[in-house]
Amino acid sequence: MGADIVIAVDTTDRSETKDSDYHKVGSVTARVINLHMAQVDRESRHSADFVIDPAVQSVPAVSTSPAQARKLIEAGAKAAHQIAPAIKDCLEKHTVK
């Protein structure tokens, strides 16, 4: 059984980086992970009916910072509210009455 409507959330960091930003093993490892996640996200976007695209530039993919968590939650909520009317319209068309 598959989904009738697929809603994806793309949390890829699209911020610009320079080679000079990668001077430690940890920063290189984080960049490799980000590049891999970006590729997976690009491939997955095609399967989604809707993509929620929060502004998550310059926030690490892995963090324990409560401030960064709040920033991500706020960005996600803002992006979700922007696309919510289109999702609602789609759900109303697909609902069996």
Backbone as CSV, one residue per row, in Angstrom:
resi,resn,N_x,N_y,N_z,CA_x,CA_y,CA_z,C_x,C_y,C_z
1,MET,0.847,-1.169,0.000,0.000,0.000,0.000,0.896,1.237,0.000
2,GLY,0.682,2.124,-0.954,1.499,3.326,-1.065,0.731,4.559,-0.621
3,ALA,1.410,5.664,-0.601,0.796,6.930,-0.199,0.091,7.568,-1.384
4,ASP,-1.053,8.186,-1.122,-1.765,8.909,-2.168,-1.121,10.263,-2.431
5,ILE,-0.662,10.882,-1.374,-0.022,12.197,-1.473,1.262,12.155,-0.647
6,VAL,2.350,12.590,-1.258,3.647,12.579,-0.576,4.083,14.018,-0.320
7,ILE,4.374,14.313,0.941,4.877,15.628,1.339,6.293,15.426,1.866
8,ALA,7.248,16.077,1.229,8.654,15.954,1.626,9.126,17.269,2.242
9,VAL,10.158,17.172,3.044,10.793,18.359,3.619,12.267,18.318,3.243
10,ASP,12.718,19.338,2.521,14.112,19.407,2.084,14.884,20.302,3.047
11,THR,15.764,19.694,3.822,16.545,20.451,4.806,17.999,20.614,4.376
12,THR,18.233,20.554,3.076,19.585,20.679,2.553,20.119,22.094,2.773
13,ASP,21.324,22.186,3.288,22.009,23.474,3.457,22.585,23.872,2.107
14,ARG,22.071,24.963,1.543,22.530,25.412,0.229,23.474,26.612,0.315
15,SER,24.047,26.834,1.472,24.939,27.982,1.620,26.231,27.757,0.839
16,GLU,26.781,28.845,0.375,28.031,28.793,-0.384,29.201,28.543,0.561
17,THR,30.125,27.719,0.132,31.319,27.460,0.936,32.557,27.612,0.070
18,LYS,33.664,27.915,0.736,34.942,28.056,0.041,35.862,26.931,0.492
19,ASP,36.838,26.608,-0.330,37.808,25.578,0.041,38.479,25.893,1.374
20,SER,38.670,27.177,1.654,39.342,27.564,2.897,38.499,27.248,4.141
21,ASP,37.203,26.958,3.947,36.340,26.594,5.073,36.637,25.191,5.596
22,TYR,37.390,24.419,4.834,37.628,23.016,5.178,39.085,22.804,5.566
23,HIS,39.404,23.171,6.785,40.785,23.044,7.245,40.930,22.015,8.365
24,LYS,39.827,21.367,8.730,39.871,20.326,9.757,39.136,19.093,9.247
25,VAL,39.513,17.944,9.768,38.884,16.693,9.346,37.375,16.739,9.579
26,GLY,36.949,17.283,10.700,35.522,17.350,11.010,34.740,18.161,10.000
27,SER,35.303,19.285,9.548,34.593,20.115,8.573,34.523,19.420,7.220
28,VAL,35.557,18.687,6.865,35.546,17.933,5.602,34.510,16.813,5.685
29,THR,34.478,16.114,6.808,33.506,15.039,6.996,32.081,15.579,6.925
30,ALA,31.832,16.693,7.575,30.500,17.299,7.543,30.114,17.676,6.120
31,ARG,31.068,18.195,5.355,30.784,18.577,3.970,30.452,17.354,3.126
32,VAL,31.172,16.264,3.308,30.892,15.032,2.562,29.476,14.546,2.879
33,ILE,29.115,14.574,4.152,27.767,14.160,4.552,26.724,15.075,3.920
34,ASN,26.961,16.386,3.958,26.019,17.337,3.362,25.863,17.119,1.867
35,LEU,26.965,16.864,1.165,26.887,16.620,-0.276,26.091,15.359,-0.576
36,HIS,26.323,14.310,0.203,25.578,13.065,0.002,24.087,13.283,0.267
37,MET,23.772,13.959,1.359,22.367,14.222,1.682,21.703,15.072,0.602
38,ALA,22.422,16.027,0.047,21.877,16.869,-1.012,21.543,16.043,-2.245
39,GLN,22.401,15.100,-2.589,22.146,14.233,-3.742,20.918,13.360,-3.502
40,VAL,20.815,12.784,-2.332,19.649,11.955,-1.993,18.378,12.803,-2.043
41,ASP,18.446,14.018,-1.506,17.285,14.909,-1.521,16.870,15.264,-2.940
42,ARG,17.837,15.556,-3.806,17.513,15.888,-5.199,16.767,14.738,-5.861
43,GLU,17.220,13.532,-5.631,16.576,12.364,-6.227,15.186,12.135,-5.633
44,SER,15.021,12.387,-4.357,13.749,12.134,-3.674,12.688,13.184,-3.995
45,ARG,13.093,14.397,-4.297,12.134,15.476,-4.578,11.187,15.107,-5.704
46,HIS,11.668,14.335,-6.669,10.847,13.986,-7.826,9.669,13.093,-7.446
47,SER,9.761,12.393,-6.334,8.700,11.490,-5.894,7.640,12.198,-5.059
48,ALA,7.894,13.426,-4.677,6.981,14.140,-3.779,5.966,14.965,-4.562
49,ASP,4.759,15.026,-4.016,3.737,15.907,-4.581,3.972,17.345,-4.120
50,PHE,4.466,17.477,-2.907,4.771,18.785,-2.336,6.114,18.708,-1.627
51,VAL,6.876,19.797,-1.713,8.153,19.860,-1.006,8.145,21.110,-0.130
52,ILE,8.278,20.887,1.156,8.430,21.992,2.100,9.921,22.304,2.140
53,ASP,10.246,23.560,1.894,11.637,23.951,1.674,12.056,25.047,2.661
54,PRO,12.284,24.700,3.922,12.648,25.731,4.900,14.028,26.325,4.632
55,ALA,14.186,27.575,5.009,15.476,28.261,4.857,16.392,27.801,5.983
56,VAL,17.288,26.883,5.675,18.176,26.313,6.698,19.644,26.575,6.382
57,GLN,19.921,27.619,5.645,21.298,27.939,5.308,22.113,28.169,6.570
58,SER,23.322,27.689,6.530,24.308,27.901,7.591,23.947,27.256,8.929
59,VAL,23.085,26.267,8.901,22.787,25.511,10.117,23.289,24.093,9.884
60,PRO,24.160,23.596,10.743,24.719,22.260,10.534,23.649,21.171,10.546
61,ALA,23.878,20.116,9.772,22.937,18.999,9.715,22.848,18.285,11.057
62,VAL,23.945,18.269,11.788,23.974,17.632,13.102,24.417,18.676,14.123
63,SER,23.545,18.937,15.088,23.864,19.949,16.089,23.150,19.610,17.391
64,THR,23.721,20.027,18.489,23.077,19.861,19.791,22.684,21.210,20.390
65,SER,22.740,22.251,19.576,22.450,23.604,20.042,20.939,23.862,20.091
66,PRO,20.395,24.181,21.265,18.976,24.517,21.350,18.615,25.735,20.493
67,ALA,19.508,26.706,20.400,19.246,27.896,19.590,19.112,27.529,18.117
68,GLN,19.991,26.649,17.643,19.901,26.222,16.250,18.646,25.382,16.023
69,ALA,18.273,24.579,16.996,17.044,23.785,16.886,15.835,24.705,16.755
70,ARG,15.782,25.758,17.577,14.677,26.718,17.488,14.650,27.391,16.120
71,LYS,15.824,27.741,15.609,15.910,28.382,14.295,15.360,27.453,13.210
72,LEU,15.709,26.175,13.279,15.223,25.210,12.296,13.719,25.000,12.412
73,ILE,13.224,24.904,13.629,11.784,24.718,13.842,11.009,25.908,13.292
74,GLU,11.484,27.113,13.565,10.820,28.319,13.060,10.842,28.366,11.535
75,ALA,11.968,28.015,10.934,12.068,28.008,9.471,11.125,26.962,8.880
76,GLY,11.049,25.803,9.507,10.150,24.753,9.031,8.692,25.153,9.146
77,ALA,8.331,25.767,10.263,6.948,26.212,10.457,6.567,27.271,9.425
78,LYS,7.467,28.208,9.179,7.195,29.265,8.191,7.002,28.667,6.802
79,ALA,7.875,27.757,6.406,7.766,27.135,5.085,6.507,26.282,4.980
80,ALA,6.153,25.579,6.050,4.949,24.739,6.042,3.691,25.597,5.915
81,HIS,3.658,26.728,6.616,2.498,27.619,6.523,2.345,28.178,5.111
82,GLN,3.453,28.417,4.433,3.386,28.963,3.080,2.792,27.967,2.089
83,ILE,3.081,26.688,2.252,2.608,25.678,1.306,1.293,25.029,1.755
84,ALA,0.869,25.298,2.983,-0.325,24.664,3.546,-1.588,24.842,2.696
85,PRO,-1.872,26.022,2.136,-3.089,26.149,1.324,-3.107,25.202,0.111
86,ALA,-1.976,25.036,-0.533,-1.918,24.130,-1.689,-2.121,22.680,-1.254
87,ILE,-1.547,22.309,-0.119,-1.727,20.947,0.398,-3.191,20.731,0.778
88,LYS,-3.794,21.714,1.413,-5.200,21.610,1.810,-6.091,21.426,0.589
89,ASP,-5.862,22.207,-0.456,-6.645,22.067,-1.687,-6.510,20.665,-2.267
90,CYS,-5.299,20.160,-2.291,-5.051,18.821,-2.821,-5.761,17.760,-1.981
91,LEU,-5.686,17.880,-0.672,-6.350,16.920,0.216,-7.862,16.944,0.030
92,GLU,-8.428,18.124,-0.142,-9.872,18.229,-0.349,-10.294,17.547,-1.645
93,LYS,-9.470,17.623,-2.669,-9.785,16.975,-3.948,-9.665,15.458,-3.861
94,HIS,-8.793,14.964,-2.985,-8.559,13.524,-2.876,-9.395,12.847,-1.791
95,THR,-10.111,13.617,-1.003,-10.889,13.042,0.093,-12.145,12.380,-0.450
96,VAL,-12.385,11.158,-0.017,-13.597,10.440,-0.399,-14.726,10.920,0.499
97,LYS,-15.818,11.315,-0.128,-16.953,11.842,0.653,-18.093,10.866,0.648
